[in-house]
Amino acid sequence: MTEENAMTGGGLDEPVGLHAFAARLPGVIFQFHRDHNGHMHFPYLAGSGTGLPGIDRDRLSQDARHMLERLNAEDYPRVMAAIERSARWRVPIATKFRLRLPSRRSRWVALRAQPEDAKTGVLWHGLMIDITEQMAEETRLRRLSDTDDLTGLANRRRLISRLDEEIARSTRHGTPLSLMLIDLDHFKQVNDTWGHLQGDQVLTEFASLSDRLLREEDIIGRLGGEEFAVVLPLTPLVASRPLAERLRAAIAEHDFGLSPGQLTASIGLAEYRLGEPRDTLIDRADQSLYAAKRQGRNRVVS
Ligand SMILES: Nc1nc2c(ncn2[C@@H]2O[C@H](COP(=O)(O)OP(=O)(O)OP(=O)(O)O)[C@@H](O)[C@H]2O)c(=O)[nH]1
């Protein structure tokens, strides 16, 4: 599109002014000013986004707080820090935030702005664009890539990432953390006797049974095949044992639609030792699990 075309309304001959053109943009362009006393306002603000309910352009031209007050509480410190960093080092702002609307719904907004020195402070030239739909799609994709297809539990990647987060938390605060590995016993026989589809059904049912029995803060995931893991935050070994025992008993008693005494599980436990690598913790839980299998299965070993 040539510049001349861009300045004509709907591609017709009638020319439109820059402001009318800006008002039609699917977003917002702005100038944002912060004076030496920290007062902020928008000397220029245009675009279709300025028509959002609750956004008063005239008030914003006097005082930016009218918009900053509408930022989601979680995002507010991050946005303010980005403005501060940009003002101090004259680096561009690139951030995103949620803007609360009067309907109590909120929209995700991406913001890019370039700072420059102004006599009275710092002046930014920037744009904002609504990215609510993209953020929803991103969340959906992340959930898909984090989830085990068959059982709907966290997959290995997600579980290991949550384990790493909990290890970091435990290291920082000195709080206890345990890891439980669960392996269904003789699962090959389930498949061989009842067929692979029934095997899949058992795995799904096992997943929802375990999910129901665990506490809200416990994180269960499927490591692969018939092996599962549970990250138990704020839980020392002495407290994880009864939990594992309850789970083991519930599995042994549950009717999976196979023959009686049908399905059992072996469980290995280990408590995180301050400073040990994540894989060492997994190895120790795995050794406990192996011991449970060796000792006859359908048991908990720590
Ligand atoms: N139906 C089904 N079976 C699976 C799936 N993933 C792994 N398996 C089966 O799980 C079985 C695991 O067998 P093994 O590793 O020999 O262990 P096991 O028979 O459970 O014996 P122990 O663990 O020693 O008690 C294999 O037959 C795999 O095919 C799955 O997604 N669906």
The ligand as a MOL file (V3000), in Angstrom:
LIG
                    3D

  0  0  0     0  0            999 V3000
M  V30 BEGIN CTAB
M  V30 COUNTS 32 34 0 0 0
M  V30 BEGIN ATOM
M  V30 1 N -2.7180 -50.5720 27.1940 0
M  V30 2 C -1.5760 -49.9110 27.3100 0
M  V30 3 N -0.4720 -50.5890 27.7040 0
M  V30 4 C 0.6760 -49.9370 27.8270 0
M  V30 5 C 0.7810 -48.5550 27.5700 0
M  V30 6 N 2.0680 -48.1770 27.8070 0
M  V30 7 C 2.7450 -49.2950 28.1790 0
M  V30 8 N 1.9130 -50.3580 28.1990 0
M  V30 9 C 2.2190 -51.7500 28.5070 0
M  V30 10 O 2.6410 -51.8970 29.8500 0
M  V30 11 C 3.3660 -53.1330 29.9440 0
M  V30 12 C 4.5270 -52.9730 30.8610 0
M  V30 13 O 5.0940 -54.2210 31.0290 0
M  V30 14 P 6.3920 -54.4980 31.8550 0
M  V30 15 O 7.3080 -53.3100 31.7930 0
M  V30 16 O 6.9260 -55.8120 31.4210 0
M  V30 17 O 5.9270 -54.5580 33.3250 0
M  V30 18 P 4.7070 -55.2600 34.0340 0
M  V30 19 O 4.0630 -56.3190 33.2070 0
M  V30 20 O 3.8020 -54.1820 34.5460 0
M  V30 21 O 5.4270 -55.9660 35.2180 0
M  V30 22 P 6.0380 -55.3510 36.5350 0
M  V30 23 O 6.1790 -53.8520 36.3180 0
M  V30 24 O 7.3510 -56.0060 36.7230 0
M  V30 25 O 5.0780 -55.6480 37.6330 0
M  V30 26 C 3.7750 -53.5180 28.5280 0
M  V30 27 O 3.0210 -54.6200 28.1310 0
M  V30 28 C 3.3770 -52.2950 27.6970 0
M  V30 29 O 2.9400 -52.6250 26.3990 0
M  V30 30 C -0.3920 -47.8720 27.1540 0
M  V30 31 O -0.4150 -46.6510 26.9140 0
M  V30 32 N -1.5340 -48.5740 27.0480 0
M  V30 END ATOM
M  V30 BEGIN BOND
M  V30 1 1 1 2
M  V30 2 2 2 3
M  V30 3 1 2 32
M  V30 4 1 3 4
M  V30 5 2 4 5
M  V30 6 1 4 8
M  V30 7 1 5 6
M  V30 8 1 5 30
M  V30 9 2 6 7
M  V30 10 1 7 8
M  V30 11 1 8 9
M  V30 12 1 9 10
M  V30 13 1 9 28
M  V30 14 1 10 11
M  V30 15 1 11 12
M  V30 16 1 11 26
M  V30 17 1 12 13
M  V30 18 1 13 14
M  V30 19 2 14 15
M  V30 20 1 14 16
M  V30 21 1 14 17
M  V30 22 1 17 18
M  V30 23 2 18 19
M  V30 24 1 18 20
M  V30 25 1 18 21
M  V30 26 1 21 22
M  V30 27 2 22 23
M  V30 28 1 22 24
M  V30 29 1 22 25
M  V30 30 1 26 27
M  V30 31 1 26 28
M  V30 32 1 28 29
M  V30 33 2 30 31
M  V30 34 1 30 32
M  V30 END BOND
M  V30 END CTAB
M  END
